[in-house]
Amino acid sequence: MTGPVLVGSNPGLVWHDAAEEPVAAVSVWDVQWSVRGAGRCVVYWPGGDEVHLLGTDAELSTFLWEELTRHFPEFRWPGEREVRSHVVDVSVELAPGLVTARTRPAPSLTVEIAGLGTEPRLIHVTEFPLGERCRELRNVLFPVDRHRLDTSLPRLETGAGWRGFIALAEVWAD
């Protein structure tokens, strides 16, 4: 590891089909520090070829999408996506067992990720694949057991089931 690239939290939800393939996802970023600054962003993929970046800073939102989120297994999708960036106010409240993220003004999105389904797990991946490069990832991961999503954006494809997590103390490093 040569040094940190990002320090923050990254709770998320993924909806999947019967074969466990992702059909929609939400990734909430609360970045305390990064090589592109601090801020908050919600990456919203309602399914299909469109992704919405709702963030406090367009450069940070683009960095989070291009360098990290688009490579996550829950955002797997064949082909290119149309990325729509929205600069909005994003509030993220982190409390034990509950994450609430809200965007204002339009487009509006509120996501709640709640419940600590099991004991937290300490995650350390020395080479997390991100396209043509790998980065080190460390975090504390809490599985969750309930969620709520309201949005003025296109409704997501809910699929056959869902999984959620709250990732705290997340550090990405080169």
N, C-alpha and C positions, 0 to 999 in steps of 0.2 A: 504494500500500500504506500503510495507516494503522498497522499493527502486527501482530505475530504472534498467532495464536490457539492454535497447537500446534507443538511441536518434538519430534521423535521419529523412530521407525522404523516401517515398515509393510510387512513381507513378506506375501505372499499367494499363494493358489492358486485357480484357477477351472477347473471341469470344464465342458465344453460338448458340445452335440449335433453332429450332422453338418452342420447349418446354421450352426455357430459361435455359437449362442445359449447363454448360461450355464444350467446345470442345477443347479449346486451351487458353493459357494465357502467359503474360509476366509481370514480377514483377521487377522493378528497385529499387535497394537499394543503398542509399548514407548514410552511417553510420558514424556519427561524433564521437560517443562513444558507446561502448557496453561492456558487460562482456567478450567478445572475441576480443576486439580491434576495431579499426576504419577501414574503407575501403569501397569498392564499389563492387556490385555484380548484375548481371542480371540473374534472374531465367527464363528460357525459356522452356515452355512446348508446343511443336508443335502439341499435340494431341497424343492419344495412350498411351503407357506405358513407354515412354522415357522422361526424364527431363534433361536439361542441366543447370549446375551452372557455369556461366562465371564470375569469380571474381578475385580480386587482392590478396586474401588470402584464401587458401583452407579451413582452420579451420573456418574462419568467414563465408564463403559461406555455408559450411555444417551446421553450427549453424543456419543461416538464414533459410535454407531449413527444417532442422529437428525440430527446436523449434517453427517456426512461419509459413512460407509460405505454407508448405504442408497441413496445417490445414485450410487455407483460403478457403471460399466457391468457389472461382474462380478456384481453383486447385483440386476440388473434382473429384475423379476418383476411380471407384471400383478396388480393388486389389492393388498389389504392383507396383512400378515403378522402372525402371532401371535408376539410377542417374549417370550421367556422369559429372565429375568435370573437369573444364578447368581453369588453372591459367593463366590469361591474364591481360593486362593493360585495365582498364575500366575508361573512362572519363564520368562524369555526369555533364551536364550544367543545372543549374536551373535558369530560368528567369521567370518573371511574364507571366503566360499563356503558357509557353513552357518548356519542358524537353527534352533534347537530351542526349542519352546514346550511347557510341560507345565502342566496344571491339577491341583490336588489340593485337598481330597478330592473325592468324587463330586459332580457328574459329572466323569469324568476324560477328558482329551483330550491326546494327544501328537501334535505335528506337527513333521516335519523338512522343511525346504526347503533343497536343497543343489545345489552345482555352479554354477560361473560359466560359463554357456553361451557368452557372448560378452563383449566389453569393456563396461564400464559406460557408461551414457549419462547425461548431465546433463539433467535435465528441468526446464523452466520453463514453466508455463502461467499466463498472466496472468489469465484468467477461466475457471476450472474450474467448470462448472455443477453446483450442488448444490441441486436443487429450484428454488425461486423466487429464489435468490441465487447469486452467484458469489464464489469466493475464489481468491486466488493460491496456486499450489502450486509448490514447488521441492523437488527431491530428486535423489539419485543412484540410478539404477535398474540392477540387475543381473538379466538373465534367468537362469533356472536350468534344469537338465536332469533333476532327480530329486526325489522326495518320498516321504514315508511318513506315514500317518495312522492312529492307533489311538484309538478312543473308546468310551465306555460309552453315548453318546448314539445316537439313531437313525443308522444308516449312511447315507452320502450316495449320491446318484444319480451314478454316475461318468461317464455319457455316452460320447461317442465319442472324446474326447481331453481334454487338459488343458494349461494354461499356468501358469507360476509366475514369481515375481519376488521380489527382495529390494530394498526401497526403504529406503535409509539417508539420514541427514541430511535428513529430511523436515520441511518447514516449510509450514504453512498460515497464510495471513494475510488480513486484511480490507483 
